[in-house]
Amino acid sequence: MTNALAAPPLHLEPASRVLDVPVILFGFNRPAYLDRVCASLLRQRGVALDPRRVFLLQDGAVSARTGLRYATEAELEASVAAFRAHFPRGQVAASRANLGIAGNIRRGEVLAFEALDADCAYFFEDDLELGPEYLRIMEELRAVADRDPRIGYFAAYGDHNAMPPGPEAWLVMMEHHWAFGLKREPWRRLREWLAPYDRILEGGDYGWRDHMAIYRWMEGLDVAGGHTSQDAVKTIGCHALGIARVMTDVCFGRYIGAEGASFHNEKFRDLGFDRMEWVEGPEHHVAPGVGSQVAGIIADARKRQRGFRRNELPGLLEEQRRTRRERDRPASREDVATLFRWLLDREPEESALDLYAGHNSVRAVRDILLTSPEFRGRNPLPPVG
């Protein structure tokens, strides 16, 4: 006998997989952008987050090196509040001082790979909004990377100029380090390679880094690039070490950072990011044969950066020399005299010329004079804040 009251068949979506890698967000003074990124992380399909493994690395406002203020306290508080609104059980690691982009990202990497001892971690700045398939595709990319130790970085934001429709996503070389996964072992190799660059950055605030010193360091490498940002130099390092940086050609997210350290509205539109859209739907997947693309991506990237070192870096250095001076060059007697005239309004004693010239860098002499009682007595510094 048929049961006329039988319940209709249920069509349930499979339970979401809980992500087992740390998710680290970097925040500074753009709370509206961060709010959008956090909201997009909670709209993911097929992948759920463990809120206890979601971290906000909040940078500080004032540089401990220079006393320069880069944000207001209200902006930082709004950034943390935006994160807390979406992840009340998430963890906030707020820096007391301003570290700059490079320092804050390095802090997040150390948290993931040393403090948390993770084999892989996902990193998000506050300007890449995720489509609903983003983390599901990232998990497919992670599986590819787990099978291929050459892959260090991987992302799914895609080629915003081509925007192929899918559903199969193939690999292309990653452009920017946006919304990416990073493996621990390649990170360790890259961190060692970056040590000379990090020492240069330690000499001042990141936004005022010594570009000439970085380009001169590149002269001793067999690869080089035209930019000195932490993002660009990590790219060079990966190409030098044979570490693959890959992303899907299909767009599963969109860049929203029209205003920030690297972009402004006009540049954002000129580069076509205002037209960037993601695809969505369960039919989209990483193509089965993408592993065969990795060797070509590594070779093409290395060829490009070697070509830049050989053909373009000499001209770039010559151009830079016309507008910049090396801060750590040995101070000549004329350099010392010039600093005395500009900072202390007087000619130096002969003994000062003998003491400083040839024995100290221009940077060191400048720092000595700027912190001297004579300079501070003539030019009291305004309070920070």
C-alpha positions in Angstrom: 0.0 0.0 0.0 1.4 3.4 -1.0 1.9 5.9 1.7 0.3 9.0 0.3 1.9 11.1 3.1 5.5 10.1 2.4 7.9 13.0 2.6 9.3 14.4 -0.6 12.9 13.5 -1.3 15.5 15.9 0.2 18.0 17.6 -2.0 20.7 18.8 0.4 24.0 20.4 -0.5 27.0 18.5 0.9 28.3 19.7 4.2 31.0 22.4 3.9 34.5 21.3 4.6 36.1 23.1 7.5 39.3 24.8 6.4 42.3 23.4 8.2 44.9 26.1 7.4 45.3 29.5 9.2 43.6 32.4 7.5 45.5 35.6 8.1 44.2 39.1 7.1 46.3 42.2 7.1 44.6 45.4 8.2 45.7 49.1 8.4 43.5 52.1 7.7 40.9 51.0 5.2 38.1 49.6 7.3 35.5 49.8 4.6 37.6 47.5 2.3 38.4 45.1 5.1 34.7 44.9 5.9 34.0 43.7 2.4 36.8 41.2 2.4 35.6 39.7 5.8 32.0 39.5 4.6 33.2 37.7 1.4 35.1 35.1 3.5 31.8 34.2 5.2 29.9 33.8 1.9 32.1 30.9 0.7 30.5 27.7 -0.8 31.7 24.3 0.0 34.3 25.5 2.5 33.7 26.8 6.0 36.1 28.7 8.3 37.2 27.7 11.8 36.9 31.2 13.4 39.6 30.4 16.0 42.1 30.1 13.1 41.2 33.5 11.5 43.7 36.2 12.5 43.8 40.0 11.9 47.4 41.4 11.8 46.6 45.0 12.5 49.4 47.5 11.8 50.0 50.4 14.1 49.8 54.1 13.4 53.2 55.7 14.4 56.7 54.6 13.3 59.0 53.7 16.2 62.0 54.6 14.0 60.9 58.1 12.9 57.9 59.1 14.9 56.0 59.7 11.7 52.2 59.0 11.9 50.7 57.1 9.0 47.1 56.7 10.3 44.7 57.9 13.0 43.8 55.9 16.0 40.2 56.1 14.9 41.0 54.4 11.6 42.8 51.6 13.3 39.9 51.1 15.8 37.5 51.0 12.9 39.6 48.4 11.1 39.6 46.1 14.2 35.8 46.7 14.6 35.2 45.7 11.0 37.0 42.4 11.6 35.3 41.8 14.9 31.8 42.3 13.4 32.4 39.3 11.2 34.7 37.2 13.3 33.9 37.8 17.0 35.9 34.7 17.8 38.8 35.6 15.6 42.1 36.7 16.9 43.6 40.2 16.6 47.3 40.7 16.7 47.7 44.5 16.9 51.1 46.1 16.5 51.8 49.1 18.8 54.0 50.7 16.2 53.7 51.1 12.5 55.6 48.3 10.8 54.8 49.1 7.2 53.4 46.6 4.6 56.6 44.5 4.5 57.0 44.2 8.2 53.3 43.4 8.9 53.2 40.7 6.3 56.5 39.2 7.6 54.9 39.2 11.0 51.9 37.2 9.6 54.2 34.7 7.9 56.2 34.1 11.1 52.9 33.6 12.9 51.7 31.0 10.4 54.8 29.0 9.8 56.7 29.3 13.1 54.2 30.1 15.9 51.4 27.9 14.4 53.7 25.5 12.7 51.4 25.3 9.6 52.5 23.6 6.4 50.4 26.1 4.4 48.5 29.3 5.2 46.1 31.7 3.3 46.9 35.4 3.4 44.5 38.2 2.5 45.1 41.9 2.3 42.1 44.3 2.6 41.6 44.9 -1.1 40.7 41.6 -2.8 37.0 40.6 -2.4 36.4 36.9 -2.8 33.7 35.4 -5.0 31.8 32.5 -3.4 33.9 29.8 -5.0 37.3 31.3 -4.1 38.3 29.1 -1.1 36.9 26.0 -2.8 39.1 26.6 -5.8 42.0 27.5 -3.5 41.6 24.1 -1.8 41.9 22.5 -5.3 45.0 24.5 -6.0 46.4 23.5 -2.6 46.0 19.8 -3.6 48.0 20.5 -6.8 50.7 22.3 -4.7 50.8 19.4 -2.2 51.7 17.1 -5.1 54.3 19.5 -6.6 56.9 20.9 -4.3 58.0 23.5 -6.9 54.8 25.5 -6.2 55.2 28.0 -3.4 52.4 30.6 -4.0 49.0 30.1 -5.5 45.9 32.2 -5.9 42.5 32.3 -7.7 41.8 35.9 -8.5 42.5 35.3 -12.2 43.4 37.3 -15.3 41.2 40.3 -15.2 42.0 41.3 -18.7 41.1 38.0 -20.3 38.4 36.8 -17.8 37.8 33.4 -19.4 34.4 32.0 -18.5 35.5 28.5 -17.3 34.3 26.1 -16.1 37.8 24.7 -16.3 40.5 26.9 -14.8 44.0 26.6 -16.0 47.2 28.0 -14.5 49.0 31.2 -15.4 51.9 33.0 -13.7 50.7 34.9 -10.6 50.9 38.7 -10.9 50.4 40.3 -7.5 50.5 38.6 -4.2 46.7 39.0 -3.5 44.5 36.5 -1.6 47.1 33.8 -1.9 48.2 30.5 -0.4 51.8 30.0 0.6 53.6 26.8 1.5 56.1 26.7 4.4 59.1 25.1 2.8 59.3 27.5 -0.2 58.7 30.4 2.3 61.8 29.3 4.3 64.0 29.2 1.2 62.7 32.6 0.1 63.1 34.1 3.6 66.8 33.2 3.5 67.2 34.7 0.1 65.5 37.9 1.2 67.9 38.5 4.1 69.9 41.3 2.3 66.7 43.0 1.2 65.3 42.9 4.8 68.5 44.4 6.1 68.1 47.4 3.7 64.5 47.8 4.9 65.6 47.9 8.5 67.3 51.2 7.7 64.1 53.3 7.7 60.3 53.3 7.3 59.1 51.0 4.4 57.5 53.9 2.5 60.9 55.7 2.4 63.1 52.6 1.7 66.5 53.0 0.1 65.6 52.3 -3.6 69.2 52.8 -4.7 70.6 50.3 -2.2 68.0 47.7 -3.4 68.9 48.2 -7.1 72.6 48.0 -6.3 71.9 44.7 -4.5 70.2 43.4 -7.6 73.4 44.1 -9.6 74.9 41.1 -7.8 72.0 38.8 -8.8 71.3 37.0 -12.0 67.7 38.1 -12.0 66.2 41.6 -11.4 63.1 43.7 -11.7 62.0 47.3 -12.0 60.4 47.7 -8.6 61.6 47.6 -5.0 58.3 46.7 -3.1 58.2 43.6 -1.0 55.8 42.1 -3.4 58.1 42.7 -6.4 61.2 41.5 -4.7 59.6 38.3 -3.5 58.6 37.7 -7.1 62.3 38.1 -8.1 63.3 35.7 -5.3 60.9 33.0 -6.4 62.1 33.3 -10.0 65.7 33.1 -8.8 65.0 30.0 -6.7 62.7 28.2 -9.1 59.7 28.5 -6.9 56.5 28.6 -8.9 53.9 31.3 -8.4 50.7 30.3 -10.0 47.1 31.4 -10.2 44.0 30.5 -12.1 43.2 32.2 -15.4 39.5 32.3 -14.4 38.6 35.1 -12.0 37.1 33.9 -8.7 37.6 37.2 -6.9 37.9 40.9 -7.8 40.4 43.6 -6.8 38.7 46.5 -5.0 41.7 48.6 -3.9 41.0 51.8 -5.9 42.6 53.9 -3.1 45.7 52.8 -1.3 49.5 52.7 -1.2 49.9 51.4 -4.7 46.7 52.5 -6.5 44.4 55.5 -7.0 41.1 55.7 -8.8 42.5 56.8 -12.2 45.1 54.0 -12.3 42.6 51.5 -11.0 40.3 52.3 -13.9 43.1 52.5 -16.5 44.2 49.0 -15.6 40.6 47.7 -16.0 40.0 46.6 -12.4 36.7 48.4 -12.3 35.5 45.9 -14.9 36.7 42.8 -13.0 34.0 40.2 -12.2 34.2 36.8 -10.7 32.5 33.6 -11.9 30.5 31.3 -9.7 28.8 28.0 -9.7 29.7 24.4 -8.7 30.6 23.5 -12.2 33.9 25.5 -12.0 37.0 23.5 -11.1 40.7 23.5 -11.6 41.5 21.5 -14.8 42.9 18.1 -14.3 46.0 18.7 -16.4 47.3 21.9 -14.7 50.4 20.1 -13.2 51.9 20.0 -16.7 52.0 23.8 -16.8 54.2 24.4 -13.8 57.6 23.8 -15.5 56.8 26.2 -18.3 55.6 28.9 -15.8 58.9 28.6 -13.9 61.0 28.8 -17.0 59.2 31.7 -18.5 59.4 33.7 -15.3 63.1 33.1 -14.8 63.8 34.0 -18.5 61.9 37.3 -18.0 63.8 38.3 -14.9 67.1 37.3 -16.3 66.4 39.3 -19.4 65.6 42.4 -17.2 68.8 42.0 -15.3 70.9 41.8 -18.4 69.2 44.3 -20.7 67.3 46.8 -18.5 68.8 47.1 -15.0 72.0 49.0 -16.2 69.9 51.7 -17.8 67.5 51.8 -14.8 70.5 52.2 -12.4 71.9 55.1 -14.6 68.5 56.8 -14.5 68.2 56.3 -10.7 71.7 57.8 -10.2 70.6 61.0 -11.8 67.8 61.5 -9.2 68.9 59.5 -6.1 72.0 59.3 -3.9 73.0 56.2 -2.0 72.3 56.8 1.7 75.0 54.4 2.9 77.8 55.7 0.6 80.9 56.7 2.5 80.7 60.4 3.5 83.2 62.6 1.8 84.6 65.8 3.3 82.1 67.8 1.1 79.2 65.6 2.3 80.1 66.3 5.9 80.5 70.0 5.3 77.2 70.2 3.5 75.4 68.4 6.4 76.9 70.8 8.9 75.8 73.8 6.8 72.2 72.6 6.3 71.6 71.1 9.8 73.7 73.3 12.1 74.0 76.5 10.0 77.8 76.6 10.3 81.0 75.3 8.9 82.5 72.2 10.5 85.7 72.2 12.4 88.7 70.5 10.7 88.6 67.8 13.5 84.9 67.0 12.6 85.9 66.5 8.9 88.7 64.2 9.9 86.4 62.3 12.4 83.5 61.7 10.1 84.7 61.8 6.4 85.7 58.4 5.1 84.8 56.6 8.4 81.0 56.9 8.4 78.2 56.8 5.8 76.3 59.8 4.9 73.3 58.3 6.7 75.3 57.8 9.9 76.7 61.4 9.9 73.2 62.8 9.3 71.8 60.7 12.2 74.6 61.9 14.4 73.9 65.5 13.7 70.1 65.2 13.9 70.4 63.7 17.4 73.1 66.1 18.6 72.3 68.6 21.4 73.3 71.4 19.0 70.7 70.5 16.4 67.9 69.7 18.9 68.6 72.9 20.8 68.2 75.0 17.7 65.3 73.0 16.3 63.0 71.6 18.9 61.0 68.7 17.4 57.2 68.9 17.6 55.5 66.2 19.7 54.2 63.1 17.9 50.4 62.8 17.7 
